[in-house]
Every structure is written in structure tokens, then in C-alpha cells.
Amino acid sequence: MGITDAKSLTKMEKKPIKRNENLVPVSREHHATLLFCWKLRNGVKMEIEPERITKYMNWFWKHHLEHHFDTEEKLLFIDHNDEMVKKGLEEHQRILAKINEINLRTEEKSYPLYHELADLVDQHTRYEERELFPYLEEKFSDQKLDEIGKTLHSEEHTALENYDDEFWVKEK
């Protein structure tokens, strides 16, 4: 394979995932979850006080992740016998368990836990985007996808953040 062929292959591999229009609202929220992971990691890297990071983590859970998970579980993760769906549900539980663990731990032990949470959320988001959602798009009928889409498009889905303590931004 020549250099040109290798470049073409690389471009093909990085092609954006084409999402069924009915699932776009939940898929769009995944960008915010990946940004959440970056913010946690950046906060640790900058040695921000753990209570500030934990406060943001709890805010993000309450204002974004909790509703996002609930929506996915009610509309998409409906076949609890399906192994791929089970994996998605189990990951939701592990993420919530890690958030609860962080809230119970002392501040000295928090930095590694923030990394663990960021890794869990990051891996879960990528699993949904790359494997689970494409699988569900194939599994669900067009009618089922349309029903899901009507529900998702009638709800408010926002990835906008209006959190007041931007600890992840490097001060000048």
C-alpha cells in the first residue's frame, strides 16, 4: 500500500458517524459528556481543589447526565435481554456508582476517582456512538425509530452549559 492509499484509508476511518435523524438529540448530548470528561481531567491536571470539581460533577449529573441516562433507558435500552443493551445499562450503573463513591470519599482520594469517572463516561459514550446506537438503528423498525424521534424532538435536549465556576480554564 502506498502513502496515498494509507492517507485515504486514514480519512475513511475518521469519517464522522452518520446518525439516524431520530437519534440525533441524544447523540448530540454526547459531545457535552466528552467535554465533561475533558473538564474533569483538566481540573485534576491543574490541581484544582477537589470540592470545586465535585461540585461541578454533581451539577453536571443533575443537569445533564441523569436526564440523558433516563431518556436512553426509557426509549432505547428497552430490550433488557439484549447483551449490548445490558452493557449500556450496566455502564450507566457503574458511572452512577462512581459519582456516589466520589461524593463519599475524602478529598485526598478524589483525583484518581475523577480520572476513573472520566474514563468510564468517555468509554461509555464512545461505546454508544460507535457500537450500540448503530446496532439499535439496525434493530429497530423505521416505525419504532420514528416514534423515538417524535419523543426526543418534543423534549428539550441541550448540551449548553451555564455553570459559573470554569475551573478547567487556565487563568492568564
C-alpha positions in Angstrom: 0.0 0.0 0.0 1.4 3.4 -1.0 1.4 6.6 1.1 -1.6 7.9 -0.9 -3.5 4.7 -0.1 -2.7 4.9 3.6 -3.8 8.6 3.7 -7.1 7.6 2.0 -7.6 4.8 4.5 -7.0 7.1 7.4 -9.5 9.6 6.1 -12.1 6.8 5.7 -11.6 5.6 9.2 -12.1 9.0 10.7 -15.3 9.7 8.8 -18.0 11.1 11.1 -20.7 8.6 12.1 -23.9 9.1 10.2 -26.6 9.0 12.9 -30.3 8.3 12.2 -32.0 11.7 12.4 -34.4 10.3 15.1 -31.5 9.7 17.5 -29.6 12.9 16.8 -30.8 14.7 20.0 -29.3 12.1 22.3 -26.3 11.7 20.1 -25.7 15.5 20.2 -25.6 15.4 24.0 -22.6 13.0 23.8 -20.4 15.9 22.8 -21.2 17.5 26.2 -20.4 14.3 28.0 -17.0 14.1 26.3 -16.4 17.7 27.2 -17.3 16.9 30.8 -14.6 14.2 30.8 -12.0 16.7 29.5 -13.0 19.2 32.2 -12.6 16.7 34.9 -9.2 15.6 33.6 -8.1 19.2 33.1 -9.2 20.1 36.7 -7.0 17.3 38.1 -4.1 18.3 35.8 -4.3 21.9 37.1 -4.7 20.6 40.7 -8.0 22.4 41.3 -9.5 21.9 44.7 -11.4 18.6 44.8 -14.5 20.3 46.2 -14.8 22.5 43.2 -14.5 19.5 40.8 -17.0 17.5 42.8 -19.5 20.4 42.9 -19.3 20.6 39.1 -19.6 16.8 38.7 -22.8 16.8 40.8 -24.1 19.8 38.8 -23.4 18.0 35.5 -25.1 14.9 36.8 -28.2 16.7 37.9 -28.5 19.0 34.8 -27.3 16.6 32.1 -26.3 13.0 32.7 -29.3 12.0 34.9 -31.9 13.0 32.3 -29.7 11.7 29.4 -29.4 8.3 31.0 -33.1 8.3 31.9 -34.1 9.1 28.3 -31.8 6.4 26.8 -33.1 3.8 29.3 -36.8 4.6 28.6 -36.6 5.0 24.8 -33.6 3.0 23.6 -32.5 0.4 26.2 -35.8 -1.4 26.2 -34.8 -5.0 25.5 -33.2 -6.0 28.8 -32.3 -9.4 27.4 -30.1 -8.0 24.7 -26.4 -8.2 25.6 -25.5 -4.9 24.0 -28.3 -3.1 25.8 -27.3 -4.9 29.1 -23.8 -3.5 28.6 -25.2 0.1 28.2 -27.4 -0.3 31.3 -24.5 -1.7 33.4 -22.3 1.1 32.3 -24.9 3.6 33.4 -24.9 2.0 36.8 -21.1 2.0 37.1 -21.0 5.7 36.2 -23.6 6.5 38.9 -21.8 4.3 41.4 -18.5 6.1 40.7 -20.2 9.5 41.2 -21.6 8.2 44.5 -18.2 6.9 45.5 -16.6 10.3 44.8 -19.3 12.0 47.0 -18.5 9.7 49.9 -14.7 9.8 49.7 -12.3 12.2 51.3 -10.8 14.9 49.2 -7.3 13.4 49.3 -8.5 10.3 47.4 -10.5 12.2 44.8 -8.1 12.9 41.9 -7.7 9.2 40.8 -11.5 8.8 41.1 -12.1 11.8 38.8 -9.9 10.1 36.2 -11.8 6.8 36.7 -15.1 8.6 36.2 -13.8 10.5 33.2 -12.6 7.2 31.7 -15.9 5.4 32.4 -18.0 8.2 30.8 -15.7 8.5 27.9 -15.6 4.8 27.1 -19.4 4.5 27.6 -20.1 7.5 25.3 -17.9 6.0 22.6 -19.5 2.6 23.0 -22.9 4.1 22.5 -21.8 6.1 19.4 -19.7 3.5 17.7 -21.5 0.3 18.6 -24.8 0.5 20.4 -26.6 3.2 18.5 -25.7 1.8 15.1 -26.8 -1.6 16.3 -30.1 -0.2 17.6 -30.7 1.7 14.3 -30.5 -1.6 12.5 -32.5 -3.5 15.1 -35.4 -1.0 15.5 -38.0 -0.8 12.7 -38.4 2.5 10.9 -41.7 3.0 12.7 -40.1 2.5 16.1 -37.3 4.9 15.2 -39.9 7.5 14.1 -41.7 7.1 17.5 -38.5 7.5 19.4 -37.6 10.6 17.2 -41.0 12.2 17.9 -40.5 11.8 21.6 -36.9 13.0 21.5 -37.7 16.0 19.3 -40.6 17.0 21.5 -38.3 17.2 24.6 -35.7 19.8 25.4 -32.3 18.4 24.8 -29.5 20.8 25.4 -25.8 20.5 25.5 -25.4 24.1 26.6 -23.7 24.6 29.9 -24.2 27.6 32.2 -22.0 26.6 35.0 -20.5 29.5 36.8 -17.1 28.1 38.0 -15.0 27.4 34.9 -12.1 25.8 36.9 -10.9 23.9 33.8 -9.9 27.2 32.1 -6.3 28.1 32.7 -6.0 31.5 34.3 -4.0 34.1 32.5 
